[in-house]
Amino acid sequence: MTVPTGCDGAPDLCTRDAVDLAGLLARGEVSAAEVLEAHLGWIDRRNPDLNAICTLDRDHALEQAYAADDLRLSDPDAAAAKPLLGLPTAVKDLVPTKGIRTTFGSPIFADNVPDFDALIVERIRRAGAVVIGKTNTPEFGAGSQTFNRVFGKTCNPWDPSRTCGGSSGGAAAALASGMLPIADGSDLGGSLRNPASFCGVVGFRPTPGRVPRVPPEQGWDDLAVLGPMGRNVADAALLFSVIAGPDPRDPISLGRPSEPFHPVPPLDHRGLRFAWTPNLDRYPIEREVVEVCEATLPVFRDLGAEIEEAAPDLSGAGGIFRTLRASLFADKLRPLFPGQHAQMKDTVIEEVERGLALTGPDIATAQAERTRLHGRVVDFFERYDALLLPTVQVLPFDVDEPYPVAIEGQPMTSYTDWMASCYSITVTGCPAISVPCGVGSSRLPVGLQIVTPRGTDRQTLAIAAALETAVSA
């Protein structure tokens, strides 16, 4: 995959893969302080144009880098046990960080400084990463376009007039431009996958429960997940290996797998059966997006996989997603109604009001429909090892447009309609990854979404890595 133009002129340390950079640090060929200084310098140059990193804790970051260097000199064994030691990263602004402002993209929390780290941040710090600040996100993570009234909009490094996607848009833009080597994100309706596709990086939505959410807001919910992002699959897998793993405080937390997620295991594609669908048999999608994704199919055939055009029956997925999403927003934000809701953007207000209007039978019906959908997906994956489809239905659009109002002439009735290729997969509970697969005529990136059965996260990564290797060869 071509390095985004946003990386042009970046120092070598800012364009290296995270795995390679971790190796240089481990061998003492470069110091954590040198790596951090290079990235801070590049942030100073690029972030004013892109606005990917919304809060920068420069002084504390330097302290962490010096501490990493001291540890490597004083206790090499302890340093070797920290796979991210000295790698700079920034945390999505929806995730609490101790001592670092966390706004959720909302004016209501513009001055909020948590006194604790979320578990994912604890794990990232424990692995030795240098946390430099926060990455931008839409207000309360609502929508796949990153803008808010606290920090403004985040632009796409490939073309700053276009959106970077969202809600992990700041993370994706920071990665694609060389400001960070790894980044975390979260995904409800596509918030890891959508910006990864738009920015030409990798975004992995793991099986729910694979990365525990602590503190949990709605512990039994499995629509919202945390996951890794990277400039390639190996880098995403490196971060994933750190943040994944059980925690009893998350009631849907999964046990540790018998084999590690990093390094990504090689996969023999011979005899594997993949299903390809351009639109899940139901959604409008820009023709150019289909063409770029479809061009990857011979790659899988050359690897030995069989490919058929087929899609699981995901009828009802849209209604299920909208009902359960609205319920989640209402539960989370109801304490701010009516006193502070005037400070929220219209789409968030509408989401909460829709959730507050739901009845018990409404939610029960959505859960029953989702159970039936789950059965159809299980049947589908008895015939196929993976599902391939475009990550996003459109190419990156104008950064000043809140969301696409039509696709291929078909009107979008809400701010989430254009994300159906992602949120329909969310409802299945299956792991899904967006991996760069090419660029359109406008030279903007396109991502292929790879979906595998629930719980098969290593297989998802392995298929993505094979595609990545073949495309870049």
Disulfide bonds with the S-S distance in Angstrom:
none
